Amino acid sequence: MMEGIFRQYLAVYRPLITRLNQLLEPHGLSYSLWQVIFYIEREGPSTLVEISNYYEVEKPSITRRVHRLEEQGVVEQIPGNDRRVKVIRLTESGETVYRDCREKISRLERKLLEGVGYEEQVLLNRLLPEIKKNLLREGGTGDEA
């Protein structure tokens, strides 16, 4: 077992989120708002519950994010089969914001992965979801120590 792997992960995670926030800020976005845009772009019009389940975030948190994005004209509500369920989609402006930000994020990803071989990238991409699955299976109550 490699000691300190999670310390190493956190040492990358925090500055990465900071850098992403800096990159998204000119668009009036943060990484948490970007997550909503990214999900809707990938999955199509979605409900608040679908988005909150995917990111494992409480629904009120997603509701606040969507409200901010609505105020910015990036997303809009459309009628769903059930009036009680809000379905959210990107506006034309939101599509443009997505493309602009996706391009910037892709450039950052390529830059950060310089010197990391393709096979290593594939391995990392396979291992992180496995670690997440194990973490969720553990329950993560915080009193394991």
Buried (B, 14 or more C-beta within 10 A) or exposed (E): EEEEEEEEEEEEEEEBEEBBBEBBEEBEBBBBBBBBBBBBBEEEBBBBEBBBEBBEBEEEBBBEBBEBBBEBEBBBEEEEEEEEEBBBBBBEEBBEBBEEBBEBBEEBEEEEEEEEEEEEEEEEEEEEEEEEEEEEEEEEEEEEE
